[in-house]
Amino acid sequence: MEPVVIAYALYLLISIPLTVVVARTLSKHGRTFLTEVFSDSPGLANSVNQLLVVGFYLISLGFVTLFLTSSGTVLDARDVFELLSVKVGIVALVLGVMHLANVLVFNGIRRRHLPAATAMIPANRPQEPMLGGYPAPVPPR
């Protein structure tokens, strides 16, 4: 078997499980987060979570498969490892960026669905006078 084929097989054996682990983590913790945000509609929380996970899988696995090919020459084990390190490293970075994007989406959903009352200062905490959006300076005594 040619070394490049071994490199491709190892790349897929590493990248696909890595994608699945990240997607399962997003699904598990995203479901908890969305259940809190959509407390009045748990079905909607599960639906949004599943849609985000499916989109994550489609984009991630699409990238993994498109990034499979290489124009470099792979002649020996060293070349296999060098090719794998670049490919798996880039896949890990892309998955990290996608994870960050999902967290930002979850946060945006949360901000839109939480009532404005939760953003208010608690009643037992005194409010400082504001001057142009900043706390007013306290005069010296």
CYANA upper distance limits for C-alpha pairs under 8 A (distance plus 0.5 A):
  1 MET  CA      5 VAL  CA      7.38
  1 MET  CA      6 ILE  CA      7.76
  2 GLU  CA      6 ILE  CA      7.15
  3 PRO  CA      7 ALA  CA      6.68
  3 PRO  CA     74 VAL  CA      6.49
  3 PRO  CA     75 LEU  CA      6.62
  3 PRO  CA     76 ASP  CA      6.78
  3 PRO  CA     77 ALA  CA      7.69
  3 PRO  CA     80 VAL  CA      7.09
  4 VAL  CA      8 TYR  CA      6.70
  4 VAL  CA     73 THR  CA      8.30
  4 VAL  CA     74 VAL  CA      5.87
  4 VAL  CA     75 LEU  CA      8.04
  4 VAL  CA     80 VAL  CA      7.35
  5 VAL  CA      9 ALA  CA      6.66
  6 ILE  CA     10 LEU  CA      6.61
  6 ILE  CA     80 VAL  CA      8.05
  7 ALA  CA     11 TYR  CA      6.49
  7 ALA  CA     80 VAL  CA      5.72
  7 ALA  CA     81 PHE  CA      8.11
  7 ALA  CA     83 LEU  CA      7.66
  7 ALA  CA     84 LEU  CA      6.97
  8 TYR  CA     12 LEU  CA      6.78
  8 TYR  CA     68 LEU  CA      7.09
  8 TYR  CA     69 THR  CA      8.26
  9 ALA  CA     13 LEU  CA      6.62
 10 LEU  CA     14 ILE  CA      6.64
 10 LEU  CA     84 LEU  CA      8.08
 11 TYR  CA     15 SER  CA      6.36
 11 TYR  CA     68 LEU  CA      8.14
 11 TYR  CA     84 LEU  CA      6.53
 11 TYR  CA     87 LYS  CA      7.73
 11 TYR  CA     88 VAL  CA      7.18
 12 LEU  CA     16 ILE  CA      6.19
 12 LEU  CA     64 VAL  CA      8.30
 12 LEU  CA     68 LEU  CA      8.45
 13 LEU  CA     17 PRO  CA      7.27
 14 ILE  CA     18 LEU  CA      6.73
 14 ILE  CA     88 VAL  CA      7.85
 15 SER  CA     19 THR  CA      6.63
 15 SER  CA     64 VAL  CA      7.43
 15 SER  CA     88 VAL  CA      6.89
 15 SER  CA     91 VAL  CA      7.44
 16 ILE  CA     20 VAL  CA      6.76
 16 ILE  CA     61 LEU  CA      7.70
 16 ILE  CA     64 VAL  CA      8.15
 17 PRO  CA     21 VAL  CA      6.63
 18 LEU  CA     22 VAL  CA      6.83
 18 LEU  CA     92 ALA  CA      8.40
 19 THR  CA     23 ALA  CA      6.61
 19 THR  CA     57 TYR  CA      7.96
 19 THR  CA     60 SER  CA      7.31
 19 THR  CA     61 LEU  CA      7.88
 19 THR  CA     95 LEU  CA      7.65
 20 VAL  CA     24 ARG  CA      6.54
 20 VAL  CA     57 TYR  CA      8.40
 21 VAL  CA     25 THR  CA      6.70
 22 VAL  CA     26 LEU  CA      6.69
 22 VAL  CA     95 LEU  CA      8.04
 22 VAL  CA     99 HIS  CA      8.16
 23 ALA  CA     27 SER  CA      6.53
 23 ALA  CA     53 VAL  CA      6.78
 23 ALA  CA     56 PHE  CA      7.47
 23 ALA  CA     57 TYR  CA      7.49
 24 ARG  CA     28 LYS  CA      6.52
 25 THR  CA     29 HIS  CA      6.60
 25 THR  CA     30 GLY  CA      8.36
 26 LEU  CA     30 GLY  CA      5.79
 26 LEU  CA     53 VAL  CA      7.72
 26 LEU  CA     99 HIS  CA      7.97
 26 LEU  CA    102 ASN  CA      8.42
 27 SER  CA     31 ARG  CA      6.31
 27 SER  CA     49 ASN  CA      6.94
 27 SER  CA     50 GLN  CA      7.84
 27 SER  CA     53 VAL  CA      6.74
 28 LYS  CA     32 THR  CA      7.21
 29 HIS  CA     33 PHE  CA      6.74
 30 GLY  CA     34 LEU  CA      6.44
 30 GLY  CA     49 ASN  CA      6.87
 30 GLY  CA    106 PHE  CA      7.93
 31 ARG  CA     35 THR  CA      6.40
 31 ARG  CA     45 ALA  CA      7.31
 31 ARG  CA     46 ASN  CA      6.89
 31 ARG  CA     49 ASN  CA      6.32
 32 THR  CA     36 GLU  CA      7.05
 33 PHE  CA     37 VAL  CA      6.95
 33 PHE  CA    106 PHE  CA      8.24
 34 LEU  CA     38 PHE  CA      6.34
 34 LEU  CA     45 ALA  CA      5.62
 34 LEU  CA     46 ASN  CA      8.07
 34 LEU  CA     48 VAL  CA      8.39
 34 LEU  CA     49 ASN  CA      7.64
 34 LEU  CA    106 PHE  CA      7.89
 34 LEU  CA    110 ARG  CA      8.12
 35 THR  CA     39 SER  CA      6.00
 35 THR  CA     41 SER  CA      8.44
 35 THR  CA     42 PRO  CA      6.27
 35 THR  CA     45 ALA  CA      5.79
 35 THR  CA     46 ASN  CA      7.95
 37 VAL  CA     45 ALA  CA      8.21
 37 VAL  CA    109 ILE  CA      8.25
 37 VAL  CA    110 ARG  CA      6.06
 37 VAL  CA    113 HIS  CA      6.89
 37 VAL  CA    114 LEU  CA      7.09
 38 PHE  CA     42 PRO  CA      6.57
 38 PHE  CA     44 LEU  CA      7.42
 38 PHE  CA     45 ALA  CA      6.12
 38 PHE  CA    113 HIS  CA      7.82
 41 SER  CA     45 ALA  CA      7.12
 42 PRO  CA     46 ASN  CA      6.86
 43 GLY  CA     47 SER  CA      6.70
 44 LEU  CA     48 VAL  CA      6.56
 45 ALA  CA     49 ASN  CA      6.62
 46 ASN  CA     50 GLN  CA      6.63
 47 SER  CA     51 LEU  CA      6.66
 48 VAL  CA     52 LEU  CA      6.69
 49 ASN  CA     53 VAL  CA      6.72
 50 GLN  CA     54 VAL  CA      6.57
 51 LEU  CA     55 GLY  CA      6.66
 52 LEU  CA     56 PHE  CA      6.60
 52 LEU  CA    102 ASN  CA      8.09
 53 VAL  CA     57 TYR  CA      6.68
 54 VAL  CA     58 LEU  CA      6.66
 55 GLY  CA     59 ILE  CA      6.65
 56 PHE  CA     60 SER  CA      6.37
 56 PHE  CA     98 MET  CA      7.91
 57 TYR  CA     61 LEU  CA      6.22
 57 TYR  CA     62 GLY  CA      8.45
 58 LEU  CA     62 GLY  CA      6.27
 59 ILE  CA     63 PHE  CA      6.60
 60 SER  CA     64 VAL  CA      6.67
 60 SER  CA     94 VAL  CA      8.45
 60 SER  CA     95 LEU  CA      7.41
 61 LEU  CA     65 THR  CA      6.61
 62 GLY  CA     66 LEU  CA      6.59
 63 PHE  CA     67 PHE  CA      6.39
 63 PHE  CA     91 VAL  CA      8.47
 64 VAL  CA     68 LEU  CA      6.77
 64 VAL  CA     91 VAL  CA      7.32
 67 PHE  CA     87 LYS  CA      8.01
 68 LEU  CA     87 LYS  CA      8.46
 73 THR  CA     79 ASP  CA      8.23
 74 VAL  CA     79 ASP  CA      5.64
 74 VAL  CA     80 VAL  CA      6.69
 74 VAL  CA     83 LEU  CA      8.42
 75 LEU  CA     79 ASP  CA      6.78
 75 LEU  CA     80 VAL  CA      8.31
 76 ASP  CA     80 VAL  CA      6.97
 77 ALA  CA     81 PHE  CA      6.82
 78 ARG  CA     82 GLU  CA      6.68
 79 ASP  CA     83 LEU  CA      6.50
 80 VAL  CA     84 LEU  CA      6.57
 81 PHE  CA     85 SER  CA      6.47
 82 GLU  CA     86 VAL  CA      6.91
 83 LEU  CA     87 LYS  CA      6.68
 84 LEU  CA     88 VAL  CA      6.23
 84 LEU  CA     89 GLY  CA      8.46
 85 SER  CA     89 GLY  CA      6.20
 86 VAL  CA     90 ILE  CA      6.63
 87 LYS  CA     91 VAL  CA      6.69
 88 VAL  CA     92 ALA  CA      6.53
 89 GLY  CA     93 LEU  CA      6.74
 90 ILE  CA     94 VAL  CA      6.63
 91 VAL  CA     95 LEU  CA      6.57
 92 ALA  CA     96 GLY  CA      6.59
 93 LEU  CA     97 VAL  CA      6.74
 94 VAL  CA     98 MET  CA      6.63
 95 LEU  CA     99 HIS  CA      6.50
 96 GLY  CA    100 LEU  CA      6.70
 97 VAL  CA    101 ALA  CA      6.65
 98 MET  CA    102 ASN  CA      6.67
 99 HIS  CA    103 VAL  CA      6.78
100 LEU  CA    104 LEU  CA      6.73
101 ALA  CA    105 VAL  CA      6.69
102 ASN  CA    106 PHE  CA      6.64
103 VAL  CA    107 ASN  CA      6.63
104 LEU  CA    108 GLY  CA      6.59
105 VAL  CA    109 ILE  CA      6.66
106 PHE  CA    110 ARG  CA      6.61
107 ASN  CA    111 ARG  CA      6.65
108 GLY  CA    112 ARG  CA      6.83
109 ILE  CA    113 HIS  CA      6.75
110 ARG  CA    114 LEU  CA      6.46
114 LEU  CA    118 THR  CA      7.53
115 PRO  CA    119 ALA  CA      8.17
116 ALA  CA    120 MET  CA      7.53
121 ILE  CA    125 ARG  CA      7.45
121 ILE  CA    127 GLN  CA      8.17
128 GLU  CA    135 PRO  CA      6.71
128 GLU  CA    136 ALA  CA      7.93
129 PRO  CA    135 PRO  CA      6.39
129 PRO  CA    136 ALA  CA      6.12
130 MET  CA    134 TYR  CA      5.90
130 MET  CA    135 PRO  CA      4.99
130 MET  CA    136 ALA  CA      5.64
131 LEU  CA    135 PRO  CA      6.32
131 LEU  CA    136 ALA  CA      5.53
